[in-house]
């Protein structure tokens, strides 16, 4: 066995032109020493095959990441930190962070909260797949030009509350959010969206799904022979689906095993007629008012909403909510058994979800935001 291993190592060294170890009688080394030598040679071969990229482990705010810098842009290759809360920076060493590569956080058991950079353009296949402790995910509030979310990027995490993505061009890959059983609302503020197969299957707590009425939607199903158009399949509590006027994704499979779904759309729109032809319940009478309220809540959370859709400003009462008041609300909700996560004075997905659950249990309107009624119910003065 030692002679065979020595031959393979010598051949690898000569083929790659690496002089880490000279060809010699490798029988003098132990098996563990040979394994170490092979590992070092493999690493050097990989580095020489990709000379244009520099993989770095920094001593600054990026020290928890392995990353590559190429043409002024950073790709996050893996997370090597131990913190449960991860803020991915917008810049590293003067270069903007645009990519989270395939499997960068794959099956991480520690991370509970992730804040994505405002410069993000691509989240790779299985980037966060199997991160079952991940409950709080924040996408940039600013409008992105383009964002691609790869196949199974957030598959079988434990995302909680709302998922809001603000990007002019948005691509959602195969099973990108499948098996996130605690997402309650989804809103994609995009002009153009391409869906892969089964992107939200078994997201069983989602009740509201919102798309701009002017959005251009298409379906790119090409994986594992999934049924055509199964975008909302097995979302058993989905009740309100706000679809664009011209939407080409509807088929007999779109709402399979989604018994409560009602399509909300503008009166006389093509999508409304298509839904009715497929015997899907529809509602156009409440569309304008409900759509306005949804977008109003989104703007209150700090997201940029396109002016042609809606533009609102926070009321004086909402603007008066201080960080200290938010902390007190988080502390009180945690005490009452509505988990907000870390008491940080920020209304993130966990806090918004906890507020919505409390409001539902108290028979209040579920806004997910802090208002005078909520503060009074919790016994907190602003």
JOBELKA-V113139 format. One record per residue. N is the residue number from 1. PHI is phi in radians with two decimals (999 if undefined). D_CENTER is the distance of its C-alpha to the mean C-alpha in Angstrom with 2 decimals. Layout:
n=[N	N]
phi=[PHI	PHI]
d_center=[D_CENTER	D_CENTER]
This chain:
n=[1	2	3	4	5	6	7	8	9	10	11	12	13	14	15	16	17	18	19	20	21	22	23	24	25	26	27	28	29	30	31	32	33	34	35	36	37	38	39	40	41	42	43	44	45	46	47	48	49	50	51	52	53	54	55	56	57	58	59	60	61	62	63	64	65	66	67	68	69	70	71	72	73	74	75	76	77	78	79	80	81	82	83	84	85	86	87	88	89	90	91	92	93	94	95	96	97	98	99	100	101	102	103	104	105	106	107	108	109	110	111	112	113	114	115	116	117	118	119	120	121	122	123	124	125	126	127	128	129	130	131	132	133	134	135	136	137	138	139	140	141	142	143	144	145	146	147	148	149	150	151	152	153	154	155	156	157	158	159	160	161	162	163	164	165	166	167	168	169	170	171	172	173	174	175	176	177	178	179	180	181	182	183	184	185	186	187	188	189	190	191	192	193	194	195	196	197	198	199	200	201	202	203	204	205	206	207	208	209	210	211	212	213	214	215	216	217	218	219	220	221	222	223	224	225	226	227	228	229	230	231	232	233	234	235	236	237	238	239	240	241	242	243	244	245	246	247	248	249	250	251	252	253	254	255	256	257	258	259	260	261	262	263	264	265	266	267	268	269	270	271	272	273	274	275	276	277	278	279	280	281	282	283	284	285	286	287	288	289	290	291	292	293	294	295	296	297	298	299	300	301	302	303	304	305	306	307	308	309	310	311	312	313	314	315	316	317	318	319	320	321	322	323	324	325	326	327	328	329	330	331	332	333	334	335	336	337	338	339	340	341	342	343	344	345	346	347	348	349	350	351	352	353	354	355	356	357	358	359	360	361	362	363	364	365	366	367	368	369	370	371	372	373	374	375	376	377	378	379	380	381	382]
phi=[999	-1.13	-1.15	-1.13	-1.08	-1.09	-1.16	-1.10	-1.18	-1.10	-1.14	-1.11	-1.12	-1.23	-1.15	-1.47	1.25	-1.79	-1.91	-1.11	-2.27	-1.36	-1.15	-2.77	-1.38	-1.43	-1.18	-1.36	-1.66	-1.34	-1.08	-1.13	-1.13	-1.14	-1.08	-1.10	-1.08	-1.11	-1.09	-1.14	-1.14	-1.06	-1.09	-1.19	-1.09	-1.07	-1.14	-1.30	-1.27	-2.21	-1.21	-1.37	-2.01	-1.96	-1.54	-2.30	-2.08	-1.64	-1.70	-1.70	-1.10	-1.70	-1.16	-1.52	-2.20	-1.73	-2.59	-2.11	-1.93	-2.57	0.95	1.37	-2.20	-1.94	-1.96	-1.39	-1.60	-2.85	-1.78	-2.06	-1.42	-2.15	-1.26	-1.48	-2.06	-2.10	-1.89	-1.46	-1.20	-1.26	-2.36	-2.37	0.93	1.39	-1.95	-1.39	-1.51	-2.05	-2.32	-1.91	-1.31	-0.89	1.04	-1.07	-2.07	-0.88	0.96	-1.17	-1.72	-1.78	-1.21	-1.97	-2.43	-2.32	-1.92	-1.41	-1.24	-1.26	-1.83	-1.12	-2.17	-2.60	-2.06	-1.26	-1.04	1.00	-0.98	-2.11	-1.01	1.34	-1.43	-1.34	-1.64	-1.33	-1.97	-2.07	-2.18	-2.02	-1.52	-1.04	-1.35	-1.21	-1.40	-1.52	-1.24	-2.71	-2.52	-1.99	-1.95	-1.25	-1.06	0.96	-1.04	-2.14	-1.07	0.95	-1.59	-2.29	-1.03	-2.20	1.48	-1.66	-2.04	-2.12	-2.17	-2.03	-2.62	-1.08	-2.06	-2.34	-2.11	-1.99	-1.36	-0.98	0.90	-1.05	-2.12	-1.01	1.16	-1.76	-1.39	-2.07	-1.22	-1.86	-2.50	-2.29	-2.39	-1.96	-1.63	-2.32	-1.43	-2.47	-2.30	-2.03	-1.75	-1.56	-1.19	0.77	-1.21	-2.25	-0.98	1.13	-1.48	-1.34	-1.75	-1.18	-1.92	-2.28	-2.26	-2.15	-2.27	-0.98	-1.13	-1.65	-1.21	-1.77	-1.98	-2.42	-2.22	-2.13	-1.45	-2.57	-2.10	0.93	1.00	-1.10	-1.25	-1.06	1.32	-1.47	-1.13	-1.92	-1.14	1.05	-1.80	-1.18	-1.88	-1.15	-2.09	-2.17	-2.14	-1.68	-1.96	-1.14	-1.01	-2.00	-2.21	-1.74	-1.60	-1.25	-2.66	-1.15	-1.74	-1.00	-2.01	-1.06	1.02	-2.24	-1.22	-1.68	-1.17	-2.21	-1.45	-1.77	-2.74	-1.19	-1.04	1.18	-1.29	-1.10	-1.17	-1.14	-1.15	-1.13	-1.11	-1.12	-1.14	-1.63	1.10	-1.61	-1.00	-2.28	-2.64	-1.96	-1.13	-1.72	-1.06	-1.03	-1.14	-1.16	-1.07	-1.04	-1.15	-1.08	-1.17	-1.11	-1.15	-1.13	-1.15	-1.17	-1.45	1.76	-1.47	-1.43	-1.84	-1.02	-1.08	-1.28	-1.55	-3.02	-2.56	-2.25	-2.12	-1.12	-1.23	-0.96	-1.13	-1.20	-1.14	-1.42	-1.20	-1.61	-1.08	-1.13	-1.11	-1.06	-1.06	-1.15	-1.11	-1.06	-1.06	-1.16	-1.13	-1.03	-1.11	-1.49	1.60	-1.96	-1.14	-1.79	1.42	-1.14	-1.39	-2.16	1.34	-2.09	-1.48	-1.63	-1.07	-1.10	-1.14	-1.06	-1.12	-1.12	-1.09	-1.05	-1.14	-1.09	-1.05	-1.10	-1.16	-1.65	1.30	-1.67	-1.13	-1.47	-1.73	1.28	-2.16	-1.54	-2.37	-1.07	-1.12	-1.12	-1.05	-1.13	-1.11	-1.52	1.26	-2.05	-1.67	-1.38]
d_center=[47.78	48.12	49.96	47.28	44.48	46.62	47.06	43.36	42.69	45.62	44.54	41.00	42.54	45.00	42.58	40.07	42.87	41.68	44.41	42.58	45.01	48.29	49.31	51.58	52.48	49.21	51.04	51.62	47.93	46.34	43.51	41.03	42.30	41.90	38.29	37.57	39.41	37.51	34.14	35.27	36.56	33.36	31.35	33.88	33.80	30.04	30.47	33.34	31.54	28.89	31.14	29.22	26.26	26.72	24.62	24.93	24.63	25.35	27.15	25.32	21.96	20.36	22.48	19.69	18.46	20.19	19.65	21.56	22.99	24.10	25.63	24.25	20.59	18.76	16.69	15.25	16.80	16.41	16.06	19.55	19.51	20.20	18.60	16.40	14.81	13.41	13.48	13.01	15.93	16.35	19.48	21.18	24.92	24.99	22.49	19.15	15.93	14.44	13.07	11.28	13.49	13.62	13.56	13.33	12.26	13.41	14.75	14.92	16.75	16.86	13.58	12.81	11.04	8.97	9.53	8.45	11.70	13.10	14.26	11.23	12.11	10.76	8.30	10.86	11.81	11.13	9.65	8.42	10.41	12.79	11.64	13.34	13.86	10.29	10.47	9.35	6.09	7.35	6.77	10.35	12.90	15.06	15.13	13.98	16.42	14.19	10.69	10.42	7.65	10.06	11.67	10.41	7.49	6.18	9.72	11.72	9.84	11.13	8.54	11.10	12.05	10.49	7.28	8.78	8.26	11.58	12.69	16.11	15.26	12.11	11.96	9.98	11.43	13.38	12.02	8.37	7.66	11.33	12.96	10.72	13.98	13.46	11.09	13.88	12.97	10.88	11.94	11.52	14.02	14.94	18.39	17.65	15.13	15.61	14.47	15.05	16.59	15.47	11.77	11.88	15.04	16.03	13.55	16.89	16.41	14.94	17.92	16.97	15.20	15.96	16.51	18.98	22.49	23.13	20.12	20.99	19.24	19.94	19.32	19.37	20.06	21.51	20.38	22.58	24.64	22.26	23.97	23.72	21.40	19.88	16.74	17.23	19.17	19.65	17.83	21.05	20.63	19.22	22.01	21.18	19.72	20.27	20.84	22.17	25.92	25.90	23.38	24.20	21.82	24.07	26.08	27.70	24.63	21.96	22.43	23.90	24.16	22.66	25.96	25.12	23.38	25.10	24.35	24.75	25.93	28.68	32.22	33.67	30.41	30.14	27.11	29.08	32.00	29.96	28.50	32.01	33.40	31.05	32.14	28.76	29.43	28.93	29.29	30.12	32.28	29.52	27.00	27.88	28.12	24.98	22.90	24.42	23.61	19.91	19.63	21.92	19.73	16.72	19.10	20.28	16.89	17.35	15.45	17.64	18.81	21.02	24.62	25.84	23.58	24.27	24.94	25.67	26.43	26.13	29.39	31.65	30.93	27.17	27.76	30.05	27.45	27.56	25.36	28.08	27.95	24.22	25.06	27.86	25.79	23.26	26.28	27.97	25.10	24.62	28.38	28.34	25.84	22.73	20.40	18.72	18.04	19.51	22.05	20.97	22.02	18.59	17.33	13.67	11.72	14.09	17.10	16.45	16.01	19.17	21.02	20.34	21.61	24.59	25.37	25.36	27.68	29.94	30.21	28.68	26.57	22.90	21.55	19.20	20.97	24.06	27.28	30.98	31.02	28.38	30.20	33.49	32.27	31.05	34.29	32.75	34.43	32.46]
